[in-house]
Amino acid sequence: MRSDSGTDGQKGSTFIEQARRRQIVDAAVATVAGQGFGAASLAAIARTAGVSKGVISYHFSGKEELMEACVERVYTGIAERVVPKLEGLSALDMIREHILSVAHDGMTHRDEILAVGEIVTHLRTKDGSLRYTARDNEALYEGLEYMYAAAVEQGAAREFDHRVMAVTVQASLDAMFGYWAVHPEHDLMAHAAQLADLVVAAVRGPG
């Protein structure tokens, strides 16, 4: 009897804690997006979440861990929403659709894009160095390289350095969102379509 009750209680506690962490991360994303990284103190995030600062401190060791959770949540969400749209496409169509789908996802999740931009630009470790650098893009580069290799294997693309192209395309996507963040009137999807055309033309090569 006691064993069953303890197990159920643990399951309930785990579910509640996970839901609370999601609530706090959502509030952190909204606060950073709306007020900027510097103004997004734990107290400000607590107000957005409608909880006490102590509740946040129970779930996260500090602002750095909470910001890391925000970045992880955003990039995981993008992957979960975008990757299924690429399934079954030819390699060149996949390359194009990836850019368009990432742009559309950003357009429909603007707060997440703004928050990640703020966090990546400002979050520093205890020694003062930036927490996020190009080294953290490895999984993104590898995903792009996979598409480029498939295009070459299918005979739809020329031979080229996949890492150079991956770094270039990821930087272009980051710049696209950065420009849109400060120019919200900018036509993001038109920008993405132009970028997709450029990348496909570069991958395909002359002929």
N, C-alpha and C positions, 0 to 999 in steps of 0.2 A: 504494500500500500504506500509506504513512504517512498520507496524507490520509484514507483510510477508517478507519484506526485512531483518528486524532484525532477524527473525527466521532463514532464510536461512544463514545469515551471521554467526549466532551463531553455526549452524551445521557445516559450513565450517571451522570455527575457531577451533571447537572441534576436527574435523577430522585431521586438520593440526597439532594441538598440540599433538595429540596422535601419529601421524606419526613421529613428531620431537622427542618425548620422546623415541620411539622405536629406532630411529636412534642413539640417545645419549647412550641408554643402550647397543645397539649392539657395539658401539665404545668403551664403558667402558669395556665390556667383552673382546673384542679383545686386548685392551691396557693392562688390568690386566694379561691376559693370556700370552701376549708377553713380557711384561716388568716387571711383578711382581707388587704386591700391593703397595709397597713403592714408586715405580717410576710412578705409575698411578695417577698423580696429575690431577686436573681438567683441567689444561692447556694442559697436554699431551693428555687427552681424547678429548679435544676440537680439537686438531690438527688431531687426528685420525678421528673424525667426520666431519672435515672440516667446523667447526663453531667457533664462538668466545666463549671465556670463559663465557661471559655475557649471551649467549644463554642458556648455561647449568645452570647458576645460576637462570635464569628465570623459568626453569622447575623443578629444584631440589634445596632444601635449602642448600645442601652441599654434600660433598663426602659420608657421612654416608647414607643419604637418597638414593643417586644414587647407592651405593653398595647394599643396601637392595633391590632396584628395580631389580638389576642384579640377585640376589639370587632368588627372587620371579619368575622372568622370566625363569630362568634355570629350576627350579623345576616344574613349571607349564608346561613347554615344555616337560620335561621328562614324566610327568604323561599323557599328551595328546597323546604322541606317544606310550607309553608302555601299558597303560591300555586297549586299544582296542585289543591288541594282546592276552590278557588273557581271553577275553570273550568266553564262551562256552567250556572252557577246564575243565577237571576233576581237583579236588583240588590238587593232587600231580603234575599233568602236569602244573597246574598254578604256583605252587611253583617253579618248575624247569624253566619254561618259563620266569617268572619274572626276575630271575637272569640273564638268557641269554639275554633277551631283554634290560635290563638296561645296561648290558655290551656293547651290540651292539650299543645302542643309544649313550653311552659315546664315543665309538670308532668313530662314525660318527659326533660327536659334541665335539671334543677334546678341543677346546678353552673354551667351556662352563665348562667342567670338571676342567680344569686348573684354570679358573677364580674363580669358586666357592671354590676350595681348598684354593686358596690364600686369598679370602675374609673371609671365615669362620675361617681361622687360624689367621688372622691379624686384622680384623676390631674390634675396641673397642669403647665403649660408652664414653661419656664425663667424667665419673668417673674412666675410665681406665680399666674397666672390659671387658671381651670378649663379643661381641654382640651376638654371636651364641654359644649355649651350647647344651648338650644332651636334654635339655628341649624343644628345637625347633624341635626335631625329633618325637614328639608325633604323628603327622599324619602319618608318615612313619611307626612307630611301630604299630599303629592301623590297617593300611592296611595289614601288614604282619600277625598280629594276626587274622584278618578276614580269611585269607587263611588257617591258621593252624586250626582254629575252624571248617572250612568247611571240611578239611581233616579228622578230628576226627569224625565229624558227618556222613561222608560218610563211615566210618569204614576203611579208608585207612591209618590211622595214629594211633599211640599209644597215650595215655594220657601223656601230658607233660605241663610244664609251658610255655604258649605262649609268655609272656613278656620276659622271659629269652632268648627264641629262637629268638624273634624279635630283641632284643638288640644285640645279638651275630651275627645275619645275617647282620644287618645294619652296624655294625662295620666291618664285613668282607668285605662288598661291599666298604666301605670307604677306607679300607686298600688296597684293590685290585686296586682302582683307584689311591691311593697315590703312590703305588709301580710303577704302569704303568707311572705315571707322571714323575718320575725320571729315569725310564728304558723304554723309548718308544719302544725299540726293543722287549720288553716282549710280548708274545702272549696272549693278553687280553682275547680272546674268549676261548682259551684252559684253561686259568685260571678260567674263569667263568664256563666252563663245569665241571671242577673238583670241584669247590665250589658247584655247583648245585647238583652233585652226593653226596657230603658229607651231604648237608642239607636234601636232600630227604631220604637218608639212616638214618639220625638221627631222622627225623620226623616219618618215617615208623617204626623204631625200629627193634628188632630181630624177626626172623620168616619169 
